[in-house]
Amino acid sequence: MAPIDSDDNRTAGEGEDSRAGRRKAARYVVPVAVMGVAAATIGLVPAIADSGDPDLPKVTAEQLIEKIAKSDVEQLSGTVKITTDLGLPNLGGLESGLMSGMSGAPGAAGEEDGSAADPSAKLTELVSGTHTLRVAADGPDRQKLSLLENAAEYSLIHDGKDVWGYDSASNEVYHSTTSGAAGQSEEQKERQKPEQDVPATPKDFADQALKAVDDTTSVTVDGTAQVAGRDAYRLVIEPKQEGSTVGAVSIAVDAKTGMPLKFTLTPASGGAAVVDVGFTQVSFAKPDASTFGFTPPKGAKVTEADEMAGAPEHGREAAGADVAGELDGLEVIGEGWNSIATFDTGGQGLPTASAGGDAGALGGFLGSFGDQVKGDFGSGTVFKTRLVNALITDDGKVYAGAVTKDALVKAADAAR
């Protein structure tokens, strides 16, 4: 099967959207680049468990990508299992604190004005471990995602103009209205978007992976599979370039609807999948309207999004400073799978343990598990996972991407 090699075969989104997607992904890099970039760069490899390969009509890679692009599924319900294994040491409370702080939500790093039900913090939990989600959708105005936890559940519900987040463990509710409501400031509109930034379903990941398809990429059809009881084709995406840590991306595409059903990512180094996301059960019937109804339970603490917009910034500063502000100078260097996100923190290098709080804990962690490197750029620390690596120089420059340590050092040297 001939791979796709030219720009003519890109899906909707093309070059500008691809670069924009990388920039959006990079919002998670400060200061622990690996976690957030991984959450938005990952796709999937040929590790799809199936119960026999169905006999389906032959299709080309171009035809299968077009089928995905034309998929118009708006009604569905099902269960999704997501497993992420970046190969990180056990971070314990540090991990949840850092990820919450990176979300940019007031209160995420322990502020009193925050909410345990704020989706911008809660959904970052998906970037590590194994989670089970229940999902449902009925057009663009009604969606529901529930994260099932031990004896608890977190739900994010979009119903018309209302967006509700509910954390049963704390009995807290977060409420916002969809962006564009009359009288809202630009800051409020940005904070109140119903979409989550962290990919949660096979389609979310597939959209990210397909934006990377260009002449640095090989795309083929590798047989068929059965996922959640449905016949599917397997679309395999592989980098052509040397230096990428990505091995391959394999997307199981529903033969009837074109809906991505499953994908898994295995790194170039081999071993277990870094990310495995797929439906274990799915139905394309219209969900019952009651699925999207929500009334705050009696006694629940309800936090309105606009109440949090003016919350103090000290918690985010303790976690490593305002993410959005630090990324104002973000650039993407290189091309294709070897793209590297880089920005200047303004002279703030790796924090030391003496900094205290989350920043000090982060500095101690990176100092213990990172690799010290030197080059023409000076010196710094490379923090490595099975997929994404990040170089933080001593003078506050950050270079991060799904590339090898040597590629990061080379990029830092070239920037001098």
NUDREN-979003 format. One line per 5 residues: number of its first residue (from 1); their letters; for each residue x, y, z of C-alpha. Coordinates in nm, 4 decimals. Example, Ala and Ser with C-alpha at 12.3 -4.5 7.8 and 13.67 -1.06 7.14 Angstrom:
2
1	as	1.2300/-0.4500/0.7800; 1.3670/-0.1060/0.7140
END
This chain:
416
1	mapid	0.0000/0.0000/0.0000; 0.1562/0.3294/-0.1070; 0.1927/0.5802/0.1760; 0.0675/0.9353/0.1643; 0.3627/1.1652/0.1014
6	sddnr	0.2393/1.5025/-0.0183; 0.0672/1.8132/0.1127; -0.2207/1.7414/-0.1270; -0.3324/1.4647/0.1036; -0.3649/1.6674/0.4219
11	tageg	-0.6955/1.6626/0.5984; -0.8956/1.9764/0.6765; -0.6842/2.1993/0.8945; -0.3768/2.1975/0.6663; -0.0570/2.3812/0.7605
16	edsra	-0.1915/2.6720/0.9638; -0.4244/2.4563/1.1718; -0.1439/2.2050/1.2238; 0.0844/2.4749/1.3576; -0.1978/2.6165/1.5665
21	grrka	-0.2610/2.2688/1.7076; 0.1023/2.2410/1.8086; 0.0867/2.5816/1.9739; -0.2278/2.4838/2.1604; -0.0571/2.1609/2.2675
26	aryvv	0.2399/2.3586/2.3934; 0.0272/2.5511/2.6430; 0.0857/2.2541/2.8726; 0.4645/2.2631/2.8630; 0.5386/2.5072/3.1426
31	pvavm	0.7260/2.4131/3.3370; 0.6946/2.0337/3.3033; 0.6805/2.0185/2.9261; 0.6487/1.6461/2.8988; 0.3090/1.5971/3.0565
36	gvaaa	0.0968/1.8394/2.8609; 0.2665/1.8041/2.5242; 0.2225/1.4284/2.5503; -0.1470/1.4685/2.6190; -0.1964/1.6563/2.2955
41	tiglv	0.0631/1.4962/2.0655; -0.0295/1.1347/2.1126; -0.2137/0.9192/1.8647; -0.1980/0.5448/1.8392; -0.0141/0.2386/1.7112
46	paiad	-0.1011/-0.1089/1.5866; -0.1893/-0.2540/1.9252; -0.5634/-0.2907/1.8751; -0.7136/-0.5894/2.0508; -0.9749/-0.7521/1.8311
51	sgdpd	-1.1742/-1.0722/1.7992; -1.0885/-1.1571/1.4408; -1.0209/-0.9427/1.1362; -1.3450/-0.8739/0.9455; -1.3500/-0.9074/0.5670
56	lpkvt	-1.4098/-0.5553/0.4369; -1.3780/-0.3939/0.0913; -1.0284/-0.2655/0.0163; -0.9672/0.1059/0.0659; -0.6637/0.3292/0.0208
61	aeqli	-0.5165/0.5477/0.2919; -0.6429/0.8548/0.1067; -0.9958/0.7135/0.0966; -0.9873/0.6254/0.4659; -0.8694/0.9733/0.5699
66	ekiak	-1.1443/1.1220/0.3545; -1.3932/0.8904/0.5258; -1.2822/1.0212/0.8662; -1.3076/1.3812/0.7462; -1.6609/1.3248/0.6158
71	sdveq	-1.7811/1.1444/0.9273; -2.0872/1.3291/1.0545; -2.1637/1.1334/1.3701; -2.3402/1.3691/1.6106; -2.5285/1.1210/1.8270
76	lsgtv	-2.3579/0.8521/2.0299; -2.3119/0.7040/2.3733; -2.0596/0.4605/2.5053; -1.7726/0.3737/2.7351; -1.4118/0.4719/2.6667
81	kittd	-1.1033/0.3286/2.8358; -0.7897/0.5437/2.8307; -0.4468/0.4349/2.9526; -0.1461/0.6671/2.9510; 0.2025/0.5468/3.0459
86	lglpn	0.4736/0.8069/2.9988; 0.7150/0.6069/3.2114; 0.7251/0.8712/3.4834; 0.8271/0.7872/3.8398; 0.5472/0.7949/4.0945
91	lggle	0.4888/1.1651/4.1555; 0.2210/1.1243/4.4190; 0.0676/1.4544/4.5273; 0.3286/1.6515/4.3314; 0.1860/1.5321/4.0020
96	sglms	-0.1707/1.6346/4.0786; -0.0575/1.9698/4.2165; 0.1582/2.0504/3.9157; -0.1006/1.9428/3.6627; -0.3671/2.1445/3.8408
101	gmsga	-0.1401/2.4469/3.8539; -0.0647/2.4155/3.4832; -0.4331/2.4208/3.4010; -0.4345/2.7947/3.4665; -0.7536/2.7759/3.6684
106	pgaag	-0.7702/2.9941/3.9775; -0.7877/2.7681/4.2779; -0.6236/2.4796/4.0952; -0.3035/2.5104/4.2954; -0.4822/2.5246/4.6258
111	eedgs	-0.6504/2.8637/4.6227; -0.9564/2.8999/4.8396; -1.1536/3.0581/4.5566; -1.1190/2.7561/4.3322; -1.3512/2.4632/4.2682
116	aadps	-1.2781/2.0919/4.2752; -1.5300/2.0635/3.9904; -1.3469/2.3019/3.7539; -1.2918/2.0961/3.4332; -0.9717/2.2810/3.3404
121	aklte	-0.8046/2.1161/3.6389; -1.0022/1.7931/3.6709; -0.9540/1.6625/3.3166; -0.5752/1.6879/3.3374; -0.5948/1.3642/3.5374
126	lvsgt	-0.6347/1.1862/3.2044; -0.2673/1.2380/3.1169; -0.1558/0.9542/3.3447; -0.2815/0.6130/3.4568; -0.5894/0.4209/3.3450
131	htlrv	-0.9346/0.5775/3.3442; -1.2842/0.4783/3.2376; -1.5103/0.7398/3.0807; -1.8756/0.7391/2.9875; -1.9472/0.9686/2.6934
136	aadgp	-2.2652/1.0833/2.5218; -2.3457/1.3389/2.2526; -2.6564/1.4701/2.0803; -2.5433/1.7320/1.8332; -2.3198/2.0339/1.8982
141	drqkl	-2.5222/2.1639/2.1928; -2.5440/1.8549/2.4143; -2.2513/1.6484/2.5332; -2.1632/1.4682/2.8520; -1.8374/1.3158/2.9734
146	sllen	-1.8158/1.1286/3.3028; -1.4885/1.0229/3.4616; -1.5487/0.7168/3.6784; -1.3321/0.7019/3.9890; -1.3161/0.4822/4.2982
151	aaeys	-1.6573/0.5223/4.4624; -1.6915/0.8630/4.2961; -1.7647/1.0242/3.9601; -1.6842/1.3497/3.7880; -1.9187/1.4712/3.5131
156	lihdg	-1.8859/1.7517/3.2599; -2.2196/1.8366/3.0971; -2.2884/2.0792/2.8125; -2.6600/2.1421/2.7681; -2.7455/2.4374/2.5477
161	kdvwg	-2.5939/2.7522/2.6933; -2.5022/2.5864/3.0245; -2.1858/2.3970/3.1110; -2.1821/2.2061/3.4390; -1.8992/2.0275/3.6140
166	ydsas	-1.9877/1.8068/3.9124; -1.7446/1.6283/4.1443; -1.9348/1.3787/4.3585; -1.6375/1.3194/4.5903; -1.6402/1.6803/4.7151
171	nevyh	-2.0050/1.7531/4.6274; -1.8887/2.0627/4.4381; -2.0417/2.2098/4.1214; -1.8825/2.4353/3.8610; -2.1129/2.6338/3.6301
176	sttsg	-2.0425/2.8467/3.3252; -2.2237/2.9522/3.0112; -2.1020/2.8958/2.6580; -1.8773/3.1616/2.5067; -2.0522/3.4396/2.3203
181	aagqs	-2.3190/3.5132/2.5788; -2.4189/3.8787/2.5925; -2.2211/4.1030/2.8253; -1.9226/3.8713/2.8674; -1.5650/3.9959/2.8544
186	eeqke	-1.3106/3.8257/2.6291; -1.1525/3.6694/2.9392; -1.4874/3.5246/3.0448; -1.5557/3.3911/2.6960; -1.2190/3.2168/2.6908
191	rqkpe	-1.2684/3.0650/3.0356; -1.6204/2.9474/2.9631; -1.5653/2.7459/2.6469; -1.7370/2.4066/2.6844; -1.4648/2.2167/2.5002
196	qdvpa	-1.1983/2.0452/2.7094; -0.8341/2.1018/2.6117; -0.7285/1.7500/2.7114; -0.8171/1.4863/2.4483; -1.0614/1.2319/2.5918
201	tpkdf	-1.2059/1.0234/2.3060; -1.0568/0.8395/2.0062; -1.1807/1.1163/1.7762; -1.0040/1.3847/1.9835; -0.6729/1.2034/1.9474
206	adqal	-0.7301/1.1174/1.5822; -0.7944/1.4838/1.4995; -0.4606/1.5769/1.6585; -0.2725/1.2993/1.4792; -0.4194/1.3719/1.1355
211	kavdd	-0.3147/1.7378/1.1596; 0.0450/1.6133/1.1532; 0.0045/1.4321/0.8191; 0.2392/1.5925/0.5650; 0.5347/1.4957/0.3500
216	ttsvt	0.7301/1.3919/0.6617; 0.4727/1.1202/0.7268; 0.3891/0.7746/0.5929; 0.0220/0.6729/0.6075; -0.1029/0.3258/0.5146
221	vdgta	-0.4005/0.0967/0.5686; -0.2958/-0.2081/0.7725; -0.5870/-0.4489/0.7542; -0.9023/-0.4550/0.9620; -1.0128/-0.5054/1.3213
226	qvagr	-1.3176/-0.5301/1.5430; -1.3559/-0.2664/1.8119; -1.6495/-0.2547/2.0549; -1.8253/-0.5100/1.8348; -1.7940/-0.2988/1.5186
231	dayrl	-1.5971/-0.3628/1.1994; -1.3125/-0.1190/1.1463; -1.0147/-0.0403/0.9239; -0.6693/0.0260/1.0717; -0.4983/0.3427/0.9553
236	viepk	-0.1276/0.3537/1.0461; 0.0668/0.6809/1.0624; 0.4473/0.6719/1.0932; 0.7126/0.9455/1.0960; 0.9701/0.9279/0.8169
241	qegst	1.2200/1.1505/0.9952; 1.5021/1.0399/1.2205; 1.5047/1.1822/1.5700; 1.1360/1.1489/1.6581; 1.0369/0.9513/1.9659
246	vgavs	0.7035/0.8583/1.8033; 0.6936/0.5033/1.6675; 0.3581/0.4888/1.4912; -0.0016/0.5987/1.5197; -0.2776/0.3517/1.4382
251	iavda	-0.6410/0.4590/1.4223; -0.9270/0.2094/1.4115; -1.1877/0.3681/1.1838; -1.5481/0.2485/1.1939; -1.6178/0.0967/0.8508
256	ktgmp	-1.9740/0.2275/0.8384; -1.9591/0.5765/0.9909; -1.5921/0.6762/0.9567; -1.5830/0.7484/1.3304; -1.2457/0.6768/1.5002
261	lkftl	-1.3102/0.3991/1.7520; -0.9675/0.3313/1.8972; -0.6062/0.4365/1.8846; -0.2854/0.3590/2.0708; 0.0608/0.5138/2.0576
266	tpasg	0.3850/0.3193/2.0917; 0.7145/0.5078/2.1113; 1.0058/0.4533/1.8739; 1.1921/0.2840/2.1594; 0.9298/0.0072/2.1633
271	gaavv	0.7607/-0.1586/2.4579; 0.4118/-0.1014/2.5909; 0.1885/0.1642/2.4426; 0.2340/0.5156/2.5756; -0.1348/0.5813/2.5158
276	dvgft	-0.4175/0.3401/2.4436; -0.7640/0.4937/2.4014; -1.0705/0.3191/2.2685; -1.4388/0.2474/2.2979; -1.5238/-0.0709/2.4836
281	qvsfa	-1.8920/-0.0133/2.4083; -2.0560/0.2297/2.1656; -2.3998/0.3048/2.0235; -2.4904/0.5595/1.7577; -2.8536/0.5819/1.8688
286	kpdas	-2.9876/0.9155/1.9979; -2.9261/0.9380/2.3754; -3.2213/1.0087/2.6013; -3.2678/1.3807/2.6655; -3.2434/1.3207/3.0409
291	tfgft	-2.8773/1.2238/2.9918; -2.7867/1.5911/2.9610; -3.0075/1.7321/3.2339; -2.8407/1.8508/3.5548; -2.9558/2.0107/3.8779
296	ppkga	-2.7032/2.0796/4.1546; -2.7560/1.8307/4.4384; -2.8843/1.9578/4.7707; -2.6053/2.1031/4.9816; -2.3547/2.1188/4.6953
301	kvtea	-2.1145/2.4117/4.6759; -2.1780/2.5884/4.3427; -1.9030/2.8032/4.1899; -1.9787/3.0301/3.8955; -1.7032/3.0711/3.6340
306	demag	-1.7208/3.4509/3.6421; -1.6614/3.4417/4.0184; -1.3256/3.2763/3.9522; -1.2166/3.5125/3.6733; -1.0873/3.7715/3.9195
311	apehg	-0.9320/3.5282/4.1679; -0.5799/3.6079/4.2955; -0.2808/3.4805/4.1001; -0.0537/3.3823/4.3898; -0.1300/3.0096/4.3642
316	reaag	-0.0352/2.9947/3.9976; 0.2840/3.1902/4.0645; 0.3814/2.9399/4.3326; 0.3316/2.6557/4.0878; 0.5602/2.8128/3.8293
321	advag	0.4020/3.1437/3.7168; 0.1216/3.2346/3.4794; 0.1268/2.9810/3.1965; -0.0411/3.2029/2.9404; 0.1948/3.4915/3.0094
326	eldgl	0.5061/3.2744/2.9845; 0.4008/3.1376/2.6486; 0.3530/3.4724/2.4785; 0.6847/3.4230/2.2967; 0.6262/3.0603/2.2002
331	evige	0.7819/2.9505/1.8723; 0.7823/2.6176/1.6919; 1.1086/2.5273/1.5208; 1.1737/2.2355/1.2881; 0.9098/2.0601/1.0828
336	gwnsi	0.6822/1.7602/1.0956; 0.7445/1.5107/1.3721; 1.0704/1.6835/1.4661; 0.8952/2.0085/1.5600; 1.0146/2.1574/1.8888
341	atfdt	0.8231/2.4112/2.0972; 1.0538/2.6733/2.2457; 1.0061/2.9814/2.4600; 1.1913/3.1973/2.7098; 1.0756/3.2062/3.0715
346	ggqgl	1.2531/3.5378/3.1213; 1.5625/3.4089/3.2941; 1.3805/3.1669/3.5237; 1.5703/2.8432/3.4883; 1.5019/2.5217/3.6749
351	ptasa	1.3663/2.6122/4.0197; 1.5637/2.4872/4.3182; 1.4336/2.2986/4.6178; 1.4883/2.6126/4.8272; 1.2099/2.7865/4.6313
356	ggdag	0.9566/2.6028/4.8446; 0.6025/2.4967/4.7517; 0.5222/2.3293/4.4196; 0.8065/2.5150/4.2454; 1.0600/2.3766/4.4907
361	alggf	0.9134/2.0279/4.4669; 0.9301/2.0499/4.0884; 1.2940/2.1638/4.1002; 1.3885/1.8810/4.3320; 1.2077/1.6286/4.1143
366	lgsfg	1.3674/1.7428/3.7882; 1.7064/1.7695/3.9546; 1.6801/1.4076/4.0701; 1.5432/1.2501/3.7525; 1.6636/1.4850/3.4790
371	dqvkg	1.9893/1.4530/3.2834; 2.2399/1.7355/3.3051; 2.3578/1.8422/2.9585; 2.6017/2.0964/2.8132; 2.6506/2.2438/2.4683
376	dfgsg	2.7166/2.5634/2.2826; 2.3987/2.6978/2.4462; 2.5458/2.6547/2.7949; 2.4075/2.4012/3.0404; 2.0666/2.2720/3.1414
381	tvfkt	1.8514/1.9766/3.2413; 1.6686/1.7354/3.0102; 1.3555/1.5798/3.1556; 1.2684/1.2612/2.9693; 0.9620/1.0424/2.9260
386	rlvna	0.8900/0.7605/2.6829; 0.7454/1.0108/2.4369; 0.8194/1.3767/2.5050; 1.1493/1.5277/2.6185; 1.2101/1.8791/2.7492
391	litdd	1.5328/2.0763/2.7868; 1.5241/2.3567/3.0423; 1.8412/2.5652/3.0184; 1.9952/2.7296/3.3215; 1.9142/3.0723/3.1771
396	gkvya	1.5427/2.9947/3.1404; 1.4985/2.8728/2.7819; 1.2679/2.5745/2.7258; 1.2806/2.3335/2.4302; 1.0220/2.0548/2.4242
401	gavtk	0.8924/1.8011/2.1764; 0.8484/1.4373/2.0806; 1.2165/1.4229/1.9870; 1.5355/1.2759/2.1319; 1.7599/1.4438/2.3865
406	dalvk	2.0255/1.4975/2.1188; 1.7718/1.6756/1.8971; 1.6870/1.9168/2.1809; 2.0526/1.9982/2.2474; 2.1117/2.0514/1.8750
411	aadaa	1.8121/2.2881/1.8579; 1.9346/2.4847/2.1601; 2.2824/2.5134/2.0088; 2.1419/2.6336/1.6761; 1.9364/2.9018/1.8524
416	r	2.2476/3.0621/1.9989
END
